[in-house]
Amino acid sequence: AAVGEAPSTAQDFLAARKGAPDAVEVAGRSIADLPPVRLEVYPAPTCPNCRVMIQDGILPLIEAKLPSDRVQITVLPWASGSTGEDGVWRSTAQHGNAYDHLCAMQLCALREASTPHPVGAGSDALRRGVEFMACHMREVQAKDGAELASLAP
């Protein structure tokens, strides 16, 4: 970015930060002393707004390679299931349910990055899983309206 212009990419931002002090303070506390930012996202595979959020919001956030110790993300499809006493989420999907099958495909793609939650924003496994989710959601939502409506929970 040119002098006086806002940075347009994460790389521009980092380049502009060179030479700036590392210890930024917020309300008198160093950022290093603050807890990490945690983001939880539970998109539905058949929801067009969720697809836009994943492809235009979450995926670029992950691709920005923010520090994993400062930004942590949980991404899980909105599916049937619950968290057990051990803190691990388990699907209670019904065999033959088309919507649960869509969620299971996304959970499989996220398997490497899904436990424990949350995952550092710089995780390559998280990036790969969310890239699959975005692609999968585009393909599922390309179906005609009646077919898509039959998949909704």
Z-matrix of the N, CA and C atoms (Angstrom, degrees):
N
C 1 1.452
C 2 1.515 1 108.85
N 3 1.315 2 115.85 1 145.10
C 4 1.460 3 120.65 2 179.04
C 5 1.521 4 109.83 3 -72.93
N 6 1.324 5 116.10 4 159.48
C 7 1.462 6 121.15 5 179.48
C 8 1.528 7 109.09 6 -57.24
N 9 1.320 8 116.20 7 131.77
C 10 1.451 9 121.38 8 179.42
C 11 1.518 10 114.31 9 89.32
N 12 1.336 11 118.16 10 -11.60
C 13 1.463 12 121.67 11 178.42
C 14 1.519 13 109.85 12 -94.05
N 15 1.317 14 115.56 13 151.83
C 16 1.464 15 120.33 14 175.89
C 17 1.532 16 108.80 15 -71.43
N 18 1.348 17 118.05 16 142.30
C 19 1.468 18 119.57 17 177.80
C 20 1.519 19 110.12 18 -62.62
N 21 1.343 20 116.96 19 141.45
C 22 1.463 21 120.54 20 -177.57
C 23 1.523 22 112.87 21 -99.03
N 24 1.325 23 117.77 22 -17.24
C 25 1.457 24 120.81 23 179.74
C 26 1.519 25 109.55 24 -137.07
N 27 1.319 26 114.93 25 167.77
C 28 1.463 27 119.40 26 176.97
C 29 1.520 28 110.47 27 -60.54
N 30 1.357 29 117.33 28 -36.72
C 31 1.458 30 120.46 29 179.33
C 32 1.527 31 110.80 30 -65.17
N 33 1.343 32 117.56 31 -40.20
C 34 1.464 33 120.90 32 176.95
C 35 1.524 34 110.31 33 -62.28
N 36 1.342 35 115.71 34 -41.33
C 37 1.457 36 119.83 35 179.79
C 38 1.520 37 110.53 36 -62.08
N 39 1.349 38 115.91 37 -47.25
C 40 1.465 39 119.27 38 -179.29
C 41 1.518 40 111.17 39 -64.17
N 42 1.333 41 118.05 40 -38.75
C 43 1.464 42 120.99 41 177.98
C 44 1.523 43 110.25 42 -63.47
N 45 1.329 44 117.14 43 -39.49
C 46 1.462 45 121.06 44 179.66
C 47 1.524 46 111.07 45 -67.77
N 48 1.335 47 117.08 46 -26.72
C 49 1.464 48 121.84 47 -178.60
C 50 1.524 49 112.60 48 -79.10
N 51 1.340 50 118.12 49 -15.17
C 52 1.468 51 119.71 50 -179.07
C 53 1.517 52 109.14 51 -56.61
N 54 1.297 53 115.53 52 130.50
C 55 1.455 54 120.97 53 -179.82
C 56 1.519 55 113.49 54 88.61
N 57 1.348 56 117.44 55 -11.73
C 58 1.458 57 120.03 56 177.90
C 59 1.517 58 108.45 57 -78.70
N 60 1.312 59 117.89 58 152.97
C 61 1.477 60 119.55 59 179.82
C 62 1.527 61 111.01 60 -60.63
N 63 1.333 62 115.78 61 141.98
C 64 1.467 63 120.76 62 -179.83
C 65 1.518 64 112.29 63 -74.94
N 66 1.294 65 118.10 64 -33.13
C 67 1.460 66 121.62 65 -175.71
C 68 1.522 67 109.79 66 -93.82
N 69 1.310 68 116.04 67 95.33
C 70 1.459 69 121.50 68 176.43
C 71 1.518 70 106.94 69 -89.12
N 72 1.326 71 116.54 70 140.97
C 73 1.460 72 119.63 71 -179.15
C 74 1.517 73 111.00 72 -108.52
N 75 1.322 74 114.77 73 141.73
C 76 1.452 75 123.26 74 174.43
C 77 1.513 76 106.04 75 -127.60
N 78 1.317 77 115.96 76 120.72
C 79 1.471 78 121.55 77 -178.99
C 80 1.527 79 111.34 78 50.44
N 81 1.331 80 115.32 79 41.55
C 82 1.457 81 119.99 80 176.72
C 83 1.517 82 115.32 81 78.51
N 84 1.326 83 118.16 82 2.83
C 85 1.463 84 121.86 83 178.97
C 86 1.515 85 109.15 84 -115.26
N 87 1.329 86 116.64 85 141.52
C 88 1.454 87 121.21 86 175.76
C 89 1.521 88 108.94 87 -67.64
N 90 1.323 89 116.52 88 142.43
C 91 1.468 90 120.32 89 177.95
C 92 1.525 91 110.29 90 -58.07
N 93 1.331 92 116.89 91 -32.88
C 94 1.464 93 120.28 92 179.63
C 95 1.523 94 111.59 93 -61.66
N 96 1.332 95 117.78 94 -23.61
C 97 1.467 96 121.62 95 -179.31
C 98 1.526 97 113.30 96 -89.23
N 99 1.328 98 116.82 97 -9.65
C 100 1.460 99 120.52 98 -178.73
C 101 1.530 100 110.29 99 -84.11
N 102 1.331 101 117.56 100 151.95
C 103 1.470 102 119.39 101 177.22
C 104 1.529 103 110.16 102 -67.13
N 105 1.326 104 117.27 103 157.24
C 106 1.466 105 119.67 104 179.30
C 107 1.528 106 111.27 105 -65.88
N 108 1.311 107 115.47 106 155.24
C 109 1.461 108 121.87 107 173.14
C 110 1.517 109 106.83 108 -78.15
N 111 1.332 110 116.23 109 131.06
C 112 1.467 111 120.71 110 179.36
C 113 1.515 112 109.66 111 -119.50
N 114 1.316 113 115.07 112 131.41
C 115 1.449 114 122.47 113 -179.38
C 116 1.522 115 107.94 114 -122.44
N 117 1.342 116 116.62 115 129.59
C 118 1.461 117 121.80 116 177.06
C 119 1.523 118 108.60 117 -117.84
N 120 1.329 119 115.76 118 130.18
C 121 1.460 120 121.82 119 -178.33
C 122 1.524 121 108.28 120 -131.47
N 123 1.347 122 116.04 121 128.83
C 124 1.454 123 121.97 122 -179.32
C 125 1.531 124 109.17 123 -128.22
N 126 1.337 125 117.42 124 75.29
C 127 1.468 126 120.26 125 -176.71
C 128 1.527 127 112.37 126 -78.52
N 129 1.319 128 115.00 127 149.47
C 130 1.470 129 121.40 128 174.02
C 131 1.531 130 108.12 129 -92.89
N 132 1.326 131 118.76 130 132.43
C 133 1.470 132 121.54 131 -176.76
C 134 1.525 133 114.79 132 -58.99
N 135 1.330 134 117.49 133 -24.44
C 136 1.462 135 120.69 134 -176.84
C 137 1.533 136 112.70 135 -99.67
N 138 1.319 137 118.50 136 2.11
C 139 1.467 138 122.21 137 -175.50
C 140 1.530 139 111.12 138 -91.91
N 141 1.340 140 118.24 139 116.29
C 142 1.467 141 120.51 140 179.74
C 143 1.530 142 113.30 141 -60.63
N 144 1.325 143 118.30 142 -37.60
C 145 1.465 144 120.28 143 178.71
C 146 1.528 145 111.04 144 -66.88
N 147 1.315 146 117.24 145 -35.22
C 148 1.468 147 121.06 146 176.61
C 149 1.528 148 110.47 147 -64.83
N 150 1.340 149 116.43 148 -39.82
C 151 1.464 150 120.18 149 178.12
C 152 1.517 151 110.63 150 -61.22
N 153 1.326 152 116.80 151 -44.74
C 154 1.463 153 120.79 152 179.21
C 155 1.527 154 109.85 153 -62.42
N 156 1.334 155 117.33 154 -42.20
C 157 1.463 156 121.05 155 178.86
C 158 1.531 157 110.45 156 -61.23
N 159 1.327 158 117.57 157 -43.01
C 160 1.459 159 121.26 158 -179.59
C 161 1.525 160 110.82 159 -66.91
N 162 1.338 161 117.98 160 -50.87
C 163 1.470 162 119.85 161 -173.31
C 164 1.520 163 112.87 162 -76.82
N 165 1.337 164 118.79 163 -31.78
C 166 1.462 165 120.32 164 -175.56
C 167 1.529 166 113.66 165 -104.49
N 168 1.324 167 117.35 166 -9.47
C 169 1.456 168 120.18 167 -178.45
C 170 1.511 169 113.39 168 -121.70
N 171 1.320 170 116.65 169 -61.57
C 172 1.462 171 120.81 170 -174.13
C 173 1.526 172 111.86 171 -71.06
N 174 1.326 173 117.80 172 -46.49
C 175 1.463 174 120.04 173 -178.72
C 176 1.533 175 111.89 174 -61.35
N 177 1.346 176 119.88 175 -47.02
C 178 1.466 177 118.69 176 175.85
C 179 1.533 178 112.93 177 -61.98
N 180 1.329 179 117.23 178 -33.49
C 181 1.468 180 120.21 179 177.31
C 182 1.529 181 110.08 180 -63.22
N 183 1.319 182 116.99 181 -43.71
C 184 1.465 183 121.43 182 178.72
C 185 1.529 184 110.18 183 -67.26
N 186 1.334 185 117.05 184 -42.21
C 187 1.463 186 120.80 185 -179.10
C 188 1.526 187 112.85 186 -66.81
N 189 1.331 188 117.92 187 -17.50
C 190 1.466 189 121.63 188 178.68
C 191 1.526 190 111.33 189 -70.37
N 192 1.343 191 117.13 190 -10.92
C 193 1.465 192 122.73 191 178.22
C 194 1.533 193 111.89 192 54.89
N 195 1.325 194 115.27 193 47.87
C 196 1.456 195 120.31 194 175.82
C 197 1.524 196 109.00 195 -66.48
N 198 1.315 197 118.30 196 155.78
C 199 1.467 198 120.02 197 -177.54
C 200 1.532 199 111.82 198 -61.96
N 201 1.322 200 115.92 199 125.08
C 202 1.468 201 121.65 200 -176.79
C 203 1.521 202 112.96 201 -63.43
N 204 1.322 203 117.31 202 -25.13
C 205 1.462 204 118.69 203 178.91
C 206 1.528 205 111.89 204 -80.51
N 207 1.327 206 118.20 205 -11.54
C 208 1.465 207 122.32 206 -178.42
C 209 1.532 208 112.85 207 -108.98
N 210 1.342 209 117.77 208 -26.51
C 211 1.466 210 121.81 209 -178.25
C 212 1.526 211 107.97 210 -130.32
N 213 1.327 212 115.94 211 120.51
C 214 1.458 213 121.30 212 -178.01
C 215 1.527 214 109.27 213 -124.95
N 216 1.334 215 115.36 214 138.90
C 217 1.461 216 120.96 215 -172.33
C 218 1.531 217 110.86 216 -129.72
N 219 1.320 218 115.10 217 138.53
C 220 1.460 219 122.69 218 170.05
C 221 1.524 220 106.64 219 -114.54
N 222 1.327 221 117.13 220 124.21
C 223 1.463 222 122.05 221 175.62
C 224 1.524 223 107.20 222 -128.55
N 225 1.320 224 116.11 223 117.17
C 226 1.466 225 121.96 224 177.34
C 227 1.514 226 108.26 225 -141.27
N 228 1.333 227 118.17 226 136.88
C 229 1.465 228 119.06 227 176.64
C 230 1.525 229 110.51 228 -65.38
N 231 1.324 230 114.85 229 146.60
C 232 1.462 231 120.97 230 178.30
C 233 1.523 232 107.27 231 -70.94
N 234 1.321 233 116.64 232 103.77
C 235 1.459 234 121.14 233 -173.86
C 236 1.519 235 109.95 234 -138.06
N 237 1.305 236 115.03 235 171.65
C 238 1.462 237 121.39 236 175.55
C 239 1.518 238 108.31 237 -73.46
N 240 1.334 239 116.69 238 128.07
C 241 1.450 240 119.23 239 178.67
C 242 1.504 241 111.44 240 165.44
N 243 1.326 242 115.24 241 -178.20
C 244 1.462 243 120.60 242 178.63
C 245 1.525 244 109.59 243 -157.51
N 246 1.321 245 115.09 244 163.80
C 247 1.456 246 121.72 245 177.48
C 248 1.520 247 108.49 246 -93.73
N 249 1.323 248 115.81 247 129.47
C 250 1.455 249 120.52 248 179.74
C 251 1.524 250 111.88 249 -80.64
N 252 1.321 251 116.07 250 177.56
C 253 1.461 252 121.15 251 179.45
C 254 1.520 253 112.02 252 -60.63
N 255 1.336 254 117.17 253 -24.27
C 256 1.466 255 121.51 254 179.53
C 257 1.522 256 112.49 255 -82.82
N 258 1.360 257 117.43 256 -0.06
C 259 1.455 258 121.70 257 178.68
C 260 1.512 259 114.00 258 85.32
N 261 1.331 260 118.88 259 1.76
C 262 1.455 261 122.85 260 -179.04
C 263 1.525 262 109.21 261 -95.78
N 264 1.346 263 115.77 262 129.94
C 265 1.453 264 121.26 263 178.56
C 266 1.522 265 109.08 264 -78.29
N 267 1.325 266 116.38 265 135.96
C 268 1.464 267 121.70 266 178.44
C 269 1.518 268 109.53 267 -128.69
N 270 1.303 269 114.38 268 136.52
C 271 1.459 270 120.83 269 179.59
C 272 1.520 271 110.53 270 -72.53
N 273 1.316 272 115.33 271 142.73
C 274 1.466 273 121.16 272 171.27
C 275 1.533 274 108.33 273 -117.57
N 276 1.327 275 114.71 274 31.64
C 277 1.466 276 121.35 275 -177.84
C 278 1.521 277 110.62 276 -58.22
N 279 1.311 278 114.42 277 146.22
C 280 1.453 279 121.68 278 177.99
C 281 1.524 280 109.50 279 -92.05
N 282 1.311 281 116.67 280 133.35
C 283 1.465 282 121.02 281 177.19
C 284 1.526 283 109.11 282 -60.88
N 285 1.313 284 116.49 283 130.76
C 286 1.453 285 120.72 284 178.18
C 287 1.521 286 113.99 285 92.63
N 288 1.336 287 118.59 286 -8.75
C 289 1.453 288 121.52 287 178.02
C 290 1.527 289 108.51 288 -80.85
N 291 1.335 290 118.10 289 117.22
C 292 1.472 291 122.62 290 -174.74
C 293 1.530 292 112.03 291 -61.80
N 294 1.330 293 117.60 292 -41.22
C 295 1.470 294 120.74 293 -179.89
C 296 1.531 295 110.44 294 -63.69
N 297 1.324 296 117.03 295 -46.49
C 298 1.469 297 120.18 296 178.80
C 299 1.526 298 111.11 297 -62.36
N 300 1.323 299 116.69 298 -32.38
C 301 1.465 300 120.52 299 177.34
C 302 1.535 301 110.25 300 -64.73
N 303 1.338 302 117.33 301 -41.20
C 304 1.472 303 120.76 302 176.46
C 305 1.523 304 110.81 303 -60.73
N 306 1.319 305 116.22 304 -44.46
C 307 1.473 306 120.82 305 178.95
C 308 1.518 307 110.86 306 -63.32
N 309 1.324 308 116.94 307 -40.24
C 310 1.467 309 120.88 308 -179.47
C 311 1.521 310 111.08 309 -62.08
N 312 1.326 311 117.66 310 -38.30
C 313 1.469 312 120.29 311 177.71
C 314 1.524 313 110.55 312 -62.25
N 315 1.328 314 116.46 313 -43.16
C 316 1.463 315 119.68 314 -179.97
C 317 1.526 316 111.09 315 -68.87
N 318 1.318 317 117.26 316 -39.83
C 319 1.469 318 120.30 317 177.07
C 320 1.525 319 110.98 318 -61.30
N 321 1.319 320 116.45 319 -38.14
C 322 1.458 321 120.32 320 178.09
C 323 1.530 322 110.11 321 -62.30
N 324 1.339 323 116.96 322 -43.24
C 325 1.464 324 120.85 323 179.32
C 326 1.525 325 111.68 324 -65.92
N 327 1.326 326 116.76 325 -28.56
C 328 1.468 327 121.35 326 -179.10
C 329 1.530 328 112.99 327 -91.35
N 330 1.325 329 117.04 328 -2.95
C 331 1.462 330 121.34 329 -172.69
C 332 1.522 331 113.37 330 -51.26
N 333 1.321 332 116.73 331 -46.35
C 334 1.464 333 120.37 332 -177.33
C 335 1.528 334 112.06 333 -62.79
N 336 1.339 335 116.62 334 -31.37
C 337 1.466 336 120.50 335 -176.69
C 338 1.517 337 112.85 336 -104.28
N 339 1.316 338 118.45 337 1.51
C 340 1.461 339 118.68 338 -168.15
C 341 1.521 340 115.91 339 -90.15
N 342 1.300 341 119.80 340 -12.72
C 343 1.457 342 119.79 341 -179.19
C 344 1.514 343 108.89 342 -135.40
N 345 1.269 344 120.89 343 130.24
C 346 1.467 345 126.32 344 -3.64
C 347 1.520 346 110.99 345 -81.83
N 348 1.311 347 114.97 346 166.27
C 349 1.468 348 120.87 347 175.05
C 350 1.504 349 107.89 348 -101.83
N 351 1.284 350 119.85 349 149.72
C 352 1.459 351 127.81 350 -10.27
C 353 1.530 352 111.41 351 -77.92
N 354 1.336 353 116.27 352 171.52
C 355 1.462 354 123.64 353 -178.54
C 356 1.529 355 107.58 354 -111.73
N 357 1.324 356 116.62 355 143.06
C 358 1.460 357 120.15 356 177.26
C 359 1.519 358 111.24 357 -59.28
N 360 1.339 359 116.72 358 139.55
C 361 1.465 360 122.32 359 -176.21
C 362 1.524 361 112.69 360 -60.22
N 363 1.325 362 118.73 361 -22.09
C 364 1.449 363 121.43 362 -178.70
C 365 1.522 364 113.92 363 -88.95
N 366 1.321 365 117.82 364 6.56
C 367 1.463 366 122.52 365 -176.44
C 368 1.527 367 112.17 366 -67.12
N 369 1.338 368 116.65 367 124.30
C 370 1.469 369 120.58 368 175.68
C 371 1.522 370 110.98 369 -66.68
N 372 1.337 371 117.15 370 -34.85
C 373 1.471 372 120.36 371 178.76
C 374 1.528 373 110.11 372 -64.25
N 375 1.321 374 117.27 373 -40.53
C 376 1.464 375 121.00 374 177.42
C 377 1.529 376 109.86 375 -64.63
N 378 1.327 377 117.45 376 -43.63
C 379 1.469 378 121.28 377 179.11
C 380 1.523 379 110.48 378 -58.63
N 381 1.335 380 116.97 379 -47.50
C 382 1.468 381 120.00 380 -179.68
C 383 1.534 382 111.25 381 -61.93
N 384 1.329 383 116.80 382 -43.30
C 385 1.465 384 120.16 383 179.74
C 386 1.517 385 112.48 384 -63.62
N 387 1.338 386 117.13 385 -41.57
C 388 1.461 387 120.64 386 -179.09
C 389 1.532 388 110.54 387 -73.10
N 390 1.333 389 118.09 388 -33.17
C 391 1.469 390 120.12 389 173.84
C 392 1.530 391 110.01 390 -60.67
N 393 1.343 392 116.56 391 -42.72
C 394 1.464 393 119.91 392 177.01
C 395 1.524 394 110.11 393 -61.88
N 396 1.339 395 117.19 394 -45.50
C 397 1.464 396 120.67 395 -179.84
C 398 1.526 397 110.66 396 -56.05
N 399 1.328 398 117.06 397 -46.95
C 400 1.470 399 120.97 398 -178.36
C 401 1.528 400 110.20 399 -60.96
N 402 1.318 401 116.89 400 -46.04
C 403 1.466 402 121.70 401 179.47
C 404 1.527 403 110.63 402 -63.92
N 405 1.312 404 116.42 403 -46.00
C 406 1.465 405 122.41 404 -179.48
C 407 1.526 406 110.78 405 -60.65
N 408 1.328 407 116.42 406 -44.67
C 409 1.463 408 120.54 407 -179.15
C 410 1.534 409 110.93 408 -64.70
N 411 1.343 410 117.15 409 -38.92
C 412 1.474 411 120.13 410 177.31
C 413 1.527 412 110.07 411 -60.97
N 414 1.333 413 116.94 412 -44.77
C 415 1.470 414 120.93 413 -178.38
C 416 1.525 415 111.33 414 -67.59
N 417 1.321 416 117.27 415 -44.92
C 418 1.468 417 120.99 416 -179.82
C 419 1.521 418 109.86 417 -62.31
N 420 1.323 419 116.61 418 -42.85
C 421 1.462 420 120.49 419 -175.49
C 422 1.521 421 113.06 420 -80.20
N 423 1.335 422 118.22 421 -5.77
C 424 1.459 423 121.54 422 175.26
C 425 1.530 424 111.07 423 -77.45
N 426 1.322 425 117.17 424 -10.36
C 427 1.466 426 121.63 425 178.85
C 428 1.531 427 109.20 426 -66.52
N 429 1.312 428 116.66 427 161.16
C 430 1.462 429 118.27 428 178.44
C 431 1.527 430 109.91 429 -69.89
N 432 1.321 431 116.17 430 160.04
C 433 1.463 432 122.26 431 -173.57
C 434 1.512 433 115.44 432 -54.36
N 435 1.333 434 117.42 433 -42.91
C 436 1.466 435 120.75 434 -178.02
C 437 1.521 436 110.73 435 -66.09
N 438 1.331 437 116.19 436 -41.89
C 439 1.463 438 119.71 437 179.46
C 440 1.529 439 110.59 438 -66.48
N 441 1.327 440 116.48 439 -41.53
C 442 1.471 441 121.07 440 179.47
C 443 1.526 442 110.25 441 -63.98
N 444 1.324 443 117.40 442 -42.88
C 445 1.479 444 121.46 443 -179.41
C 446 1.523 445 110.34 444 -61.12
N 447 1.333 446 117.52 445 -32.05
C 448 1.466 447 119.70 446 -179.38
C 449 1.521 448 111.87 447 -70.63
N 450 1.342 449 117.57 448 -16.58
C 451 1.465 450 121.41 449 -179.47
C 452 1.519 451 112.90 450 -90.07
N 453 1.336 452 118.12 451 -16.89
C 454 1.468 453 121.62 452 -175.68
C 455 1.523 454 110.29 453 -62.48
N 456 1.340 455 115.59 454 148.41
C 457 1.475 456 118.83 455 -178.82
C 458 1.515 457 112.67 456 -65.93
